[in-house]
């Protein structure tokens, strides 16, 4: 009996040792998932454009064109009519006598305010005159003009309205984004304030350039 018990103990020990080195295979192992990743195009894919900010004065565009030409650039000038906010200042009076209107114009000029005469014809065929004291498309300039007018002490009128005027921009050739970023920095170094960097597709959507509104002059 003792020998049998010893043999049983030996067999049991061997089975436990084998089990420790050969663990059972489980059937609940995680199944690998197969997911389809969508073809996402990077945002900087394709060509890009650099364009300048809108200029409301043709002389400003001509001055910038000279600066760019001197620096070796030949961008396309894009011109189109665009709505813009106008800040208008006038003397508070309206005149039917042109001579009197010119007297008031002179008075403003003597107080260091640039003035001009605007003639308006009415339905009766006669004319009335306004002494204009400035037209501004930039809010900062309008605020500065308003401070100067307030210091003079004479009554004036102010009106803000939307008008359509030609806008001028320079558009540079399309190029890879890395090159466009270099050009953007070069323009900043030339003193051109805040040029715009955009994808070619967005540029075509906003400024679809045709032969009628592009120029290299």
Phi, psi and omega per residue, in radians:
X1 nan -0.704 -3.128
X2 -1.135 -0.675 3.133
X3 -1.134 -0.687 3.128
X4 -1.124 -0.756 -3.141
X5 -1.110 -0.654 3.139
X6 -1.141 -0.716 3.133
X7 -1.125 -0.717 3.119
X8 -1.066 -0.743 3.138
X9 -1.099 -0.712 3.134
X10 -1.129 -0.782 -3.140
X11 -1.093 -0.712 -3.140
X12 -1.129 -0.706 3.129
X13 -1.117 -0.728 3.130
X14 -1.103 -0.716 -3.128
X15 -1.139 -0.711 3.128
X16 -1.130 -0.695 3.117
X17 -1.124 -0.734 3.135
X18 -1.126 -0.692 -3.131
X19 -1.122 -0.628 -3.129
X20 -1.148 -0.612 -3.127
X21 -1.542 -0.241 -3.133
X22 -2.286 1.315 -3.131
X23 -1.123 2.641 -3.112
X24 -1.157 2.595 3.117
X25 -1.434 2.173 -3.133
X26 -1.482 2.704 -3.131
X27 -1.822 -0.025 -3.117
X28 -1.837 0.548 3.102
X29 -1.151 2.530 -3.119
X30 -1.105 2.401 3.128
X31 -1.563 2.218 -3.135
X32 -1.087 2.388 -3.127
X33 -1.642 2.489 3.080
X34 -1.981 1.931 -3.122
X35 -1.945 2.433 3.093
X36 -1.557 2.056 -3.141
X37 -1.522 2.172 -3.128
X38 -1.113 2.661 -3.138
X39 -1.419 1.530 -3.082
X40 -1.570 2.091 3.123
X41 -1.417 2.388 3.093
X42 -1.117 2.577 -3.072
X43 -1.121 -0.440 -3.103
X44 -1.682 0.283 3.129
X45 -1.249 2.525 3.089
X46 1.531 -3.050 -3.083
X47 -1.430 2.730 3.137
X48 -2.237 2.835 3.127
X49 -2.233 2.611 2.940
X50 -2.035 2.238 3.096
X51 -2.297 2.685 3.115
X52 -1.494 2.874 3.071
X53 -1.187 2.793 3.134
X54 -1.147 2.383 3.022
X55 -2.004 2.361 -3.093
X56 -1.651 -0.156 -3.112
X57 -2.046 2.310 -3.139
X58 -1.112 -0.645 3.133
X59 -1.096 -0.628 3.092
X60 -1.133 -0.696 3.106
X61 -1.147 -0.696 3.125
X62 -1.141 -0.677 3.112
X63 -1.144 -0.729 3.114
X64 -1.166 -0.658 3.115
X65 -1.043 -0.716 3.119
X66 -1.134 -0.708 3.118
X67 -1.105 -0.774 -3.128
X68 -1.177 -0.694 3.134
X69 -1.121 -0.720 3.127
X70 -1.099 -0.558 -3.138
X71 -1.476 -0.036 3.086
X72 1.652 0.221 -3.132
X73 -1.747 2.609 3.098
X74 -2.351 1.178 -3.126
X75 -1.332 2.943 3.078
X76 -1.581 2.340 3.069
X77 -1.516 2.100 3.129
X78 -1.823 2.128 -3.117
X79 -2.145 2.291 3.039
X80 -2.775 2.668 3.106
X81 -1.291 2.292 -3.104
X82 -2.423 2.572 3.069
X83 -1.240 2.444 3.134
X84 -2.576 2.627 -3.122
X85 -1.431 2.201 -3.130
X86 -1.897 2.321 3.039
X87 -1.869 2.020 -3.046
X88 -2.029 2.320 3.089
X89 -2.089 2.366 3.126
X90 -2.463 2.715 2.959
X91 -1.046 2.568 -3.051
X92 -1.191 -0.330 -3.089
X93 -1.637 2.653 2.982
X94 -1.996 2.394 -3.001
X95 -2.077 2.476 2.984
X96 -1.747 -0.288 3.114
X97 -1.731 1.987 -3.096
X98 -1.106 -0.643 -3.136
X99 -1.099 -0.736 3.120
X100 -1.151 -0.668 3.112
X101 -1.055 -0.694 3.119
X102 -1.205 -0.554 3.083
X103 -1.116 -0.742 3.120
X104 -1.189 -0.654 3.070
X105 -1.008 -0.791 3.126
X106 -1.095 -0.678 3.132
X107 -1.033 -0.814 3.134
X108 -1.088 -0.732 -3.127
X109 -1.132 -0.601 3.080
X110 -1.152 -0.374 3.084
X111 -1.743 0.382 3.009
X112 1.148 0.573 3.051
X113 -2.012 2.149 3.097
X114 -1.151 2.263 -3.080
X115 -2.380 2.760 3.103
X116 -2.608 3.015 -3.128
X117 -1.959 2.275 3.042
X118 -1.984 2.160 -3.137
X119 -1.789 2.264 -3.123
X120 -2.187 2.208 3.114
X121 -1.587 2.357 3.110
X122 -1.695 -3.122 -3.076
X123 -1.142 -0.443 -3.122
X124 -1.386 -0.103 3.119
X125 1.603 -0.051 3.082
X126 -1.623 2.973 -3.064
X127 -2.040 2.569 2.973
X128 -2.121 2.768 -3.012
X129 -2.244 2.434 3.033
X130 -2.049 2.494 2.993
X131 -1.674 1.883 -3.104
X132 -1.485 2.482 -3.066
X133 -2.096 0.300 3.070
X134 2.340 2.481 3.045
X135 -2.231 2.175 -3.037
X136 -2.289 2.429 3.087
X137 -1.804 -0.170 3.115
X138 -1.930 2.273 -3.074
X139 -1.050 -0.681 -3.128
X140 -1.062 -0.746 3.106
X141 -1.152 -0.684 -3.139
X142 -1.119 -0.707 3.134
X143 -1.145 -0.694 3.109
X144 -1.145 -0.725 3.104
X145 -1.106 -0.672 3.140
X146 -1.126 -0.652 3.085
X147 -1.123 -0.726 -3.140
X148 -1.177 -0.687 3.111
X149 -1.151 -0.668 -3.141
X150 -1.129 -0.550 -3.136
X151 -1.253 -0.441 -3.126
X152 -1.210 -0.707 3.065
X153 1.708 -0.024 3.115
X154 -1.712 2.556 -3.100
X155 -1.140 2.448 3.082
X156 -2.484 2.866 3.126
X157 -1.940 2.553 3.077
X158 -2.223 2.381 3.108
X159 -2.438 2.387 3.072
X160 -2.038 2.196 -3.120
X161 -2.606 2.829 3.102
X162 -1.625 2.309 3.093
X163 -2.321 2.829 3.065
X164 -1.897 2.187 3.125
X165 -2.389 2.821 3.077
X166 -1.130 2.343 3.041
X167 -1.926 2.515 -3.066
X168 -2.107 2.287 3.066
X169 -2.433 2.667 3.015
X170 -1.911 2.237 3.135
X171 -1.978 2.278 -3.136
X172 -1.663 2.773 -3.104
X173 -1.007 2.662 3.086
X174 -1.223 2.591 -3.065
X175 -2.834 2.916 3.065
X176 -1.037 2.704 -3.049
X177 -1.043 -0.683 -3.122
X178 -1.063 -0.691 3.124
X179 -1.267 -0.639 3.125
X180 -1.125 -0.642 3.116
X181 -1.157 -0.649 3.083
X182 -1.127 -0.776 3.112
X183 -1.075 -0.732 3.131
X184 -0.987 -0.766 3.127
X185 -1.187 -0.658 3.118
X186 -1.090 -0.717 3.119
X187 -1.155 -0.693 3.068
X188 -1.035 -0.740 -3.140
X189 -1.177 -0.407 3.083
X190 -1.380 -0.117 -3.133
X191 1.636 0.192 3.105
X192 -1.487 2.009 -2.979
X193 -1.287 2.224 2.952
X194 0.827 1.008 3.004
X195 -1.075 2.760 -3.048
X196 -1.842 2.366 3.101
X197 -1.957 2.108 -3.108
X198 -2.548 2.779 3.100
X199 -1.190 2.623 -3.124
X200 -1.013 -0.690 -3.141
X201 -1.080 -0.706 3.117
X202 -1.209 -0.673 3.110
X203 -1.068 -0.801 -3.135
X204 -1.114 -0.590 3.137
X205 -1.194 -0.683 -3.064
X206 -1.533 -0.655 -2.976
X207 -2.215 0.549 -3.099
X208 -0.627 1.775 -3.014
X209 -1.417 2.216 3.043
X210 -2.047 3.004 -3.138
X211 -1.101 -0.382 -3.079
X212 -1.337 -0.411 -3.060
X213 -2.219 0.394 3.073
X214 -2.144 2.643 3.135
X215 -2.747 2.551 3.040
X216 -1.785 0.096 -3.104
X217 -1.493 nan nan
